[in-house]
Amino acid sequence: MTSRLDTQIELSPELIEAAAEAKAWPFEEARKIIKRYEKTGYPETILFETGYGPSGLPHIGTFGEVARTSMVRHAFRVLTKDLVNTKLLCFSDDMDGMRKIPDNVPDPSSLVPHLHKPLSSVPNPFGGDYSSFADHNNVMLCRFLDTFGFDYEFASATEYYKSGRFDEVLLRAVKHYDDIMKVMLPTLGEERQATYSPFLPISPTSGRVLYVPMKNVDAKNGTITFDDENGTETTVPVTGGNVKLQWKPDFGMRWAALSVDFEMFGKDHQTNAIVYDRICEILGGRAPEHFVYELFLDDVGQKISKSKGNGISIDEWLTYAPTESLGLYMFQKPRTAKRLYFDVIPKAVDEYFTYLAAYERQSWKDRLNNPVWHLHNGNPPIVEMPVPFALLLNLVSASNAENRSVLWGFISRYAPGVTSQNSPELDALVGYAIRYFNDFVKPTKKFRAPDEVERLALEGMDKTLAALPDDADGSMIQNAMLDVARGIERYQDHAKKSPEGGPGVSVSFFQMLYEVLIGQERGPRFGSFVALYGIAETRALIARALMGQLT
């Protein structure tokens, strides 16, 4: 995935005309920003922001914000003919206190003494040359963003608070303390109201982030007074990193301080958006345009959590699939809750290459609705992919291949002239397929023996395949297998059309083939599999199944 924004975008008349009518969601969001400034004109820079909480190891859902925000940013640049400066700021809330120890860190007990300290003050438990817990996780964030080639600027809350970049707005927060409290208190329970303060002082004695009531808020001197952990009444300035804001006021403060124009966030923030907006306005800012996306779920339908480490990590997805497949997954239906687990990977890979293959023959109108235009900033590569990823997985399964050379033997026969040298993208998929099969498919493979009717069907398939020419293509093989199925009463279904392309043939026929011959419940078009694997090899597989050698 090539996401870095070029200095100059090639803007053809056809592209400009199509962009004006484009319906893809990044264009719809970009138009909100254009409308925002239609009466006043644009500021020096349009600021896109994403927020990141480094309380746990980074997960893909977090970084979906960066991918999607970059898509909106690119659409905006096209709509404005690249005449307006833009910047993407990736902001890490690393001054937040560590309220609980994540489940997936080594030696959790070593972090117990550092509970409630800012994440940037908690020692690094992961090893390596990192100064703190937050530093390690921030590096993980940047490593991922750099892998995608995103054009961004990283920002640390700790650095911004301590360097004074928020001081001016923090002083406004002291001045408008009562106004902020009027916004916040109705959102809290009665018990919480009694002790709530938007300011969280950093204890001068323990270094912890304190959730304590204010004894005095001095707008003139820009200070707050509270009882420290040891009971000592303490007064500190709100500037210079001595305090941070509670997370809801912090959202609005940051928007006001940085003049953020666009920020997206998950559905779990949706009810708080009005609070963020109001506090931003109280502090003299203008609330940014919002985009609310649905949350990612793990394999059992639970929300992905940084602290639990459920779902898929960055490195795990990239172990089994190219980065472009992940970018596609982020683009598709962002307002729909989706499972983000290992079993979604093969489909995402094949869909990416399907969209890529369609791009060159599309009109500009259709291109701007094609995900690959957004994934590649308007410059999708030309890649021919003769073998789908799902088919490669079945090839690995049937051939028990453990290395690339075995698979390439089948591929070269199926697609003469295609080699690992002239098709590096396919060679990469071969490696991904072997890893994915060994880790996820092989452990769950379960062959079953055919019953008498299924034996009859397999014997018919064997005879039919024997009569086909060695160079029969997938369509010819598919039609031959459909003829076999139509001759067996169990598989006749005149009311439906099989997804495999055969009217009058029950889906159970193809399910039987995969369960008996491959040891899986489903797979890609079986005729295509036979064409790739080989007629002789498939007949040998049938023979082994009939002799009970696969179970």
HELIX and SHEET records of a PDB file:
HELIX    1   1 PRO A   13  GLU A   21  1                                   9    
HELIX    2   2 TRP A   25  ARG A   36  1                                  12    
HELIX    3   3 ILE A   60  LEU A   79  1                                  20    
HELIX    4   4 PRO A  108  HIS A  114  5                                   7    
HELIX    5   5 LEU A  119  SER A  121  5                                   3    
HELIX    6   6 PHE A  133  PHE A  148  1                                  16    
HELIX    7   7 ALA A  157  SER A  163  1                                   7    
HELIX    8   8 ASP A  167  LYS A  175  1                                   9    
HELIX    9   9 TYR A  177  MET A  184  1                                   8    
HELIX   10  10 LEU A  185  THR A  187  5                                   3    
HELIX   11  11 GLU A  190  THR A  195  1                                   6    
HELIX   12  12 TRP A  247  LEU A  258  1                                  12    
HELIX   13  13 LYS A  267  ASN A  272  5                                   6    
HELIX   14  14 ALA A  273  ILE A  282  1                                  10    
HELIX   15  15 ILE A  314  TYR A  320  1                                   7    
HELIX   16  16 THR A  323  PHE A  331  1                                   9    
HELIX   17  17 PHE A  342  VAL A  344  5                                   3    
HELIX   18  18 ILE A  345  TYR A  359  1                                  15    
HELIX   19  19 TRP A  364  ARG A  367  1                                   4    
HELIX   20  20 PRO A  371  LEU A  375  1                                   5    
HELIX   21  21 PHE A  389  SER A  399  1                                  11    
HELIX   22  22 ARG A  404  TYR A  414  1                                  11    
HELIX   23  23 PRO A  424  TYR A  436  1                                  13    
HELIX   24  24 PHE A  437  VAL A  441  3                                   5    
HELIX   25  25 LYS A  442  THR A  444  5                                   3    
HELIX   26  26 GLU A  452  ALA A  466  1                                  15    
HELIX   27  27 GLY A  474  ARG A  486  1                                  13    
HELIX   28  28 GLU A  489  TYR A  491  5                                   3    
HELIX   29  29 VAL A  507  LEU A  513  1                                   7    
HELIX   30  30 TYR A  514  ILE A  518  3                                   5    
HELIX   31  31 PHE A  526  TYR A  533  1                                   8    
HELIX   32  32 ILE A  535  LEU A  546  1                                  12    
SHEET    1   A 5 GLU A 153  SER A 156  0                                        
SHEET    2   A 5 THR A  86  SER A  92  1                                        
SHEET    3   A 5 ILE A  46  TYR A  52  1                                        
SHEET    4   A 5 PHE A 262  GLY A 266  1                                        
SHEET    5   A 5 GLU A 289  TYR A 293  1                                        
SHEET    1   B 2 PHE A 199  PRO A 201  0                                        
SHEET    2   B 2 VAL A 243  LEU A 245 -1                                        
SHEET    1   C 3 ASN A 216  ASP A 218  0                                        
SHEET    2   C 3 THR A 223  ASP A 227 -1                                        
SHEET    3   C 3 GLU A 233  PRO A 237 -1                                        
SHEET    1   D 2 PHE A 296  LEU A 297  0                                        
SHEET    2   D 2 LYS A 338  ARG A 339  1                                        
SHEET    1   E 2 GLN A 492  LYS A 497  0                                        
SHEET    2   E 2 PRO A 503  VAL A 505 -1                                        
END                                                                             
